[in-house]
Every structure is written in structure tokens, then in C-alpha cells.
Amino acid sequence: MEVEGLGWLLVPLHQLVSWVAAGAMVFGGVVPYIPQYRDIRRTQNADGFSTHVCLVLLVANILRILFWFGRHFESPLLWQSIVMILTMLLMLKLCTEVRVANELNVKRRSFSATDSKDEELKAPPRRPYLDFDTHHFWHWSSFADYVQCVLAFTGVAGYVTYLSIDSALFVETLGFLAVLTEAMLGVPQLYRNYRHRSTEGMSLKMVLMWTSGDTFKTVYFLLNGAPLQFSVCGLLQVMVDLAILGQAYAFAHHPQKPVPHAVHPVSAKAL
């Protein structure tokens, strides 16, 4: 009788918990980037953060949105992708502005050469439309170039999805690629840390929030019956987060001895 009497309370309480969980899914993914964003603005140095993290998340969330058109999943996951795309564009804008301000003597690189004001690009280039040097991919000097690249990718991927939306195999493959790409989120940071044998400039708070957020997200997938791809890749993402935390611990307790080198005016670059 007591359980039946509390029914009026349990139903709205369950609804409230569902709303809170949905809100955490939508906005929780962007919280880890707040301390990193503030650190970059405070120090005016973006070397410790790999902008390839932004690339991975932009690709993953664009593919996830396209996957939704072929197989509808929960709305909070869709809105999470939209919010994450906007957040990554803000991170790219800040990192680009800071990097360009610190690299005054470096040749400007762009995705679209026709829009560049660089003196070297005013001469007739060998490639009239794109300054698409693979060695400088995703390391351009203008935020507008990143936006152009993202729009180009979205247009091509969207057109292919439109043509193949009736294929169940294509839709499932698209969903797998979306979550697998997102699962590789920490890999650029993992590689950067390994290459430099240091986690200096990386926000440890960001990685801790990655780990807690990915753990929550994976549990959410399992409990809400999300497509299998989401759960499997969520577990992989947690493993990568733990590997980065392991790097932070190892490099803090066994720091690499500094090697004397000539000082250059150009700041070191992350990936």
C-alpha cells in the first residue's frame, strides 16, 4: 500500500531524473572544454591543445546527424551533436586567433587560396582554387578556412547520404563511422603527448571531465537501448581517456630531461 501511495511522487520524480539525464547528455559533452578554453585565453598559448580534437569531433557529430536521418535515435543525442559542433567551432576560432598572433613571421596557409590576402597567393598559383597542402591540413591561418572545409565536408557527406538513405547497410555503416570517429577523440591528444613526452599545456581537468563524461555517456547508451555502435565505441572512448590520464601520471613522475636547443621566434605547434 505504501508503494502505491507513493506512486504520485515516483512518476514526476522519474520524469525529473529523465530530464536531468537528457540535459546532461546535451550539454555535458562541452563542459570539459571550458577549462581548456579559459586556459588558452589566459595564457594566449594554444600549443598544449591539439586542434585535431576539434576535427575529430566535427566529423563525428556531422556524421551522427546524418545517421539520424536514416535511423532516428533519441533527441538528446541529436541536440548534443549540434551543441558540440558549435563548441568546436568556438575552440577553433580561439586557437586560430592565438596561433596567428604568435606566428607573425610564418607564411599564411589557407583552405581556399582565392580568398586569401597573403601576398604570396596573389601571384597565379599552381593550384588556382585550393592551397591544399596535406602537410598543413587543418593548420590554416583563418577561421573562415575551417568553416569552408566543414561546409564542404557536410555538403559532400550530405549528398552521398541523400543518395544512399534507403540502403540499410549504408545507414548502419554511417552510424558506425560516426561513433568510431568520436571514439578516436582522444587519440590526437594521446599522440601529441607521446610525441612531446609531456602533457604541458593540456588541461588535466579537461581529460578528467572527458573520462567522467564518457563513462556517464556509455552507461546512458546501455540503459536506454541506444544502437550497439554507440555502446561499443563509448567503451573504447573511456579506454583512450584512461590512457591519457596514464600519460599525465607517467610524465609527471618521470619527466623528460630538457634538451638544449636554439630559440626560434615561432612557437611550437601541436598536431
C-alpha positions as CSV (number, residue, x, y, z in Angstrom):
1,M,0.0,0.0,0.0
2,E,2.9,2.4,0.8
3,V,4.4,1.8,-2.7
4,E,1.0,2.5,-4.3
5,G,0.6,5.6,-2.2
6,L,4.0,6.9,-3.3
7,G,3.2,6.4,-6.9
8,W,2.1,10.0,-7.4
9,L,5.6,11.0,-6.2
10,L,7.6,8.4,-8.1
11,V,6.2,9.3,-11.6
12,P,7.2,13.0,-11.6
13,L,10.5,12.1,-9.9
14,H,11.3,9.6,-12.6
15,Q,10.4,12.3,-15.2
16,L,12.7,14.8,-13.5
17,V,15.6,12.4,-13.5
18,S,15.0,11.7,-17.2
19,W,15.1,15.5,-17.9
20,V,18.3,15.9,-15.9
21,A,19.9,13.0,-17.7
22,A,18.9,14.3,-21.1
23,G,20.2,17.8,-20.2
24,A,23.5,16.3,-19.1
25,M,23.8,14.4,-22.4
26,V,23.1,17.6,-24.4
27,F,25.4,20.0,-22.6
28,G,27.7,17.7,-20.6
29,G,29.9,17.0,-23.6
30,V,31.0,20.6,-23.9
31,V,31.8,21.2,-20.2
32,P,35.4,19.6,-20.4
33,Y,36.4,22.3,-22.9
34,I,35.5,25.2,-20.7
35,P,38.8,25.0,-18.6
36,Q,40.8,24.4,-21.7
37,Y,39.2,27.4,-23.4
38,R,39.9,29.6,-20.4
39,D,43.5,28.4,-20.1
40,I,44.1,29.3,-23.8
41,R,42.6,32.8,-23.4
42,R,44.5,33.4,-20.2
43,T,47.9,32.3,-21.5
44,Q,47.4,33.3,-25.1
45,N,49.1,29.9,-26.0
46,A,47.2,27.1,-27.7
47,D,50.2,24.8,-28.1
48,G,49.1,22.3,-25.5
49,F,45.7,21.6,-27.2
50,S,45.5,19.7,-30.4
51,T,43.1,21.2,-32.8
52,H,42.7,17.8,-34.4
53,V,40.5,17.1,-31.4
54,C,38.1,19.6,-33.0
55,L,38.4,17.9,-36.4
56,V,37.6,14.5,-34.9
57,L,34.5,15.9,-33.1
58,L,33.3,17.9,-36.0
59,V,33.4,14.9,-38.4
60,A,31.9,12.5,-35.8
61,N,29.0,14.8,-35.0
62,I,28.2,15.7,-38.6
63,L,28.1,12.0,-39.5
64,R,25.9,11.3,-36.4
65,I,23.4,14.0,-37.5
66,L,23.3,12.4,-41.0
67,F,22.9,9.0,-39.4
68,W,19.8,10.3,-37.6
69,F,18.1,10.9,-40.9
70,G,18.4,7.2,-41.7
71,R,17.7,5.8,-38.2
72,H,16.2,8.1,-35.7
73,F,17.7,7.8,-32.2
74,E,17.0,9.8,-29.0
75,S,16.6,13.6,-29.5
76,P,19.1,14.5,-26.7
77,L,21.9,12.7,-28.7
78,L,20.9,14.7,-31.8
79,W,21.0,18.0,-29.9
80,Q,24.3,17.0,-28.3
81,S,25.8,16.8,-31.8
82,I,24.5,20.3,-32.7
83,V,25.8,21.9,-29.5
84,M,29.2,20.1,-29.8
85,I,29.7,21.4,-33.4
86,L,29.1,24.9,-32.3
87,T,31.5,24.5,-29.4
88,M,34.3,23.0,-31.6
89,L,33.9,26.0,-33.9
90,L,34.4,28.3,-31.0
91,M,37.5,26.4,-29.9
92,L,38.9,26.6,-33.4
93,K,38.3,30.3,-33.7
94,L,40.1,31.0,-30.4
95,C,43.1,28.7,-31.2
96,T,43.4,30.1,-34.7
97,E,43.5,33.7,-33.4
98,V,46.0,32.9,-30.7
99,R,48.3,30.9,-33.1
100,V,48.3,33.5,-35.8
101,A,49.1,36.3,-33.3
102,N,52.1,34.2,-32.0
103,E,53.4,33.4,-35.5
104,L,53.9,36.7,-37.2
105,N,56.7,35.6,-39.5
106,V,55.1,32.4,-40.7
107,K,53.6,32.1,-44.2
108,R,49.8,32.2,-44.1
109,R,48.1,29.0,-45.1
110,S,44.5,28.7,-46.3
111,F,42.0,26.2,-47.5
112,S,40.7,28.5,-50.3
113,A,43.6,30.4,-52.0
114,T,41.2,32.7,-53.9
115,D,40.0,34.3,-50.7
116,S,43.5,34.8,-49.1
117,K,45.1,38.2,-48.8
118,D,48.5,36.7,-48.5
119,E,50.9,38.4,-50.9
120,E,52.3,35.1,-52.0
121,L,48.9,33.9,-53.1
122,K,48.2,37.0,-55.3
123,A,50.6,35.6,-57.9
124,P,49.0,32.9,-60.2
125,P,49.2,29.7,-58.1
126,R,49.8,26.3,-59.5
127,R,46.6,25.3,-57.9
128,P,44.1,28.2,-58.6
129,Y,41.4,27.2,-56.2
130,L,42.9,25.4,-53.2
131,D,46.1,25.9,-51.1
132,F,45.5,22.3,-50.0
133,D,49.0,21.2,-48.8
134,T,48.5,18.0,-46.9
135,H,51.4,18.9,-44.6
136,H,49.5,22.0,-43.5
137,F,46.0,20.4,-43.5
138,W,43.9,21.7,-40.6
139,H,46.6,24.3,-39.7
140,W,45.3,27.3,-41.6
141,S,45.6,30.9,-40.7
142,S,42.0,32.0,-40.9
143,F,38.9,30.7,-39.1
144,A,36.9,31.2,-42.3
145,D,39.0,28.4,-43.9
146,Y,38.0,25.9,-41.3
147,V,34.4,26.9,-41.8
148,Q,34.7,26.4,-45.5
149,C,36.2,23.0,-45.0
150,V,33.5,21.9,-42.6
151,L,30.8,23.1,-45.0
152,A,32.4,21.3,-47.9
153,F,32.6,18.1,-46.0
154,T,29.0,18.5,-44.8
155,G,27.8,19.1,-48.4
156,V,29.6,16.1,-49.8
157,A,28.6,13.7,-47.0
158,G,25.0,15.0,-47.0
159,Y,24.7,14.4,-50.8
160,V,26.1,10.9,-50.5
161,T,23.7,10.2,-47.6
162,Y,20.7,11.6,-49.6
163,L,21.5,9.2,-52.5
164,S,22.0,6.1,-50.2
165,I,19.5,6.8,-47.4
166,D,17.4,3.8,-48.5
167,S,20.3,1.3,-48.0
168,A,20.2,-0.2,-44.5
169,L,23.9,-1.3,-44.9
170,F,24.9,2.3,-45.7
171,V,22.9,3.7,-42.8
172,E,24.4,1.3,-40.3
173,T,27.9,1.8,-41.7
174,L,27.4,5.6,-41.4
175,G,26.4,5.2,-37.7
176,F,29.4,3.0,-37.0
177,L,31.7,5.5,-38.7
178,A,30.2,8.4,-36.6
179,V,30.7,6.8,-33.2
180,L,34.0,5.2,-34.2
181,T,35.3,8.6,-35.2
182,E,34.1,10.1,-31.9
183,A,35.8,7.2,-30.0
184,M,39.1,8.3,-31.5
185,L,38.6,11.8,-29.9
186,G,41.5,11.5,-27.5
187,V,43.9,9.9,-30.0
188,P,45.3,13.2,-31.4
189,Q,45.9,14.4,-27.8
190,L,47.4,11.0,-26.9
191,Y,49.7,11.1,-29.8
192,R,50.8,14.7,-29.2
193,N,51.6,13.9,-25.6
194,Y,53.6,10.8,-26.7
195,R,55.5,12.8,-29.4
196,H,56.4,15.6,-26.9
197,R,56.9,13.2,-24.0
198,S,54.9,15.8,-22.0
199,T,51.4,16.9,-21.2
200,E,52.4,20.5,-20.6
201,G,49.7,22.9,-21.8
202,M,47.0,20.2,-21.7
203,S,44.2,20.8,-19.2
204,L,44.1,17.8,-16.8
205,K,40.6,19.0,-15.8
206,M,39.5,18.6,-19.4
207,V,40.7,15.0,-19.5
208,L,39.1,14.1,-16.1
209,M,35.9,15.6,-17.4
210,W,36.3,13.6,-20.7
211,T,36.6,10.4,-18.6
212,S,33.6,11.1,-16.3
213,G,31.5,12.3,-19.2
214,D,32.3,9.3,-21.4
215,T,31.6,6.9,-18.6
216,F,28.2,8.6,-18.0
217,K,27.5,8.6,-21.7
218,T,28.3,4.9,-22.1
219,V,26.1,3.9,-19.2
220,Y,23.4,6.1,-20.7
221,F,23.7,4.3,-24.0
222,L,23.5,0.9,-22.3
223,L,20.5,1.8,-20.1
224,N,18.5,3.5,-22.9
225,G,19.0,0.8,-25.6
226,A,20.9,3.0,-28.0
227,P,22.3,1.4,-31.2
228,L,25.0,-1.1,-30.4
229,Q,27.7,1.0,-32.2
230,F,27.2,3.7,-29.6
231,S,27.9,1.4,-26.6
232,V,30.9,-0.3,-28.1
233,C,32.6,2.9,-29.2
234,G,31.7,4.5,-25.9
235,L,33.7,1.9,-24.1
236,L,36.6,2.4,-26.4
237,Q,36.5,6.1,-25.7
238,V,36.8,5.5,-22.0
239,M,39.9,3.4,-22.6
240,V,41.6,6.2,-24.6
241,D,40.7,8.7,-21.8
242,L,42.3,6.4,-19.2
243,A,45.4,6.1,-21.4
244,I,45.8,9.9,-21.5
245,L,45.4,10.0,-17.7
246,G,48.2,7.4,-17.5
247,Q,50.4,9.6,-19.6
248,A,49.8,12.6,-17.3
249,Y,50.8,10.5,-14.3
250,A,53.8,8.9,-16.0
251,F,55.2,12.2,-17.5
252,A,54.7,14.0,-14.1
253,H,56.6,11.4,-12.2
254,H,59.3,10.7,-14.9
255,P,59.7,14.0,-16.7
256,Q,62.0,14.1,-19.8
257,K,65.2,15.9,-19.3
258,P,65.2,19.2,-21.3
259,V,67.4,19.1,-24.4
260,P,69.3,22.4,-25.2
261,H,68.1,23.9,-28.5
262,A,68.2,27.2,-30.3
263,V,65.4,29.5,-29.6
264,H,63.2,30.4,-32.5
265,P,60.6,33.1,-32.7
266,V,58.0,30.7,-34.0
267,S,56.1,28.8,-31.2
268,A,56.0,25.0,-31.3
269,K,52.9,23.6,-32.8
270,A,50.6,20.9,-31.6
271,L,49.4,18.4,-34.3
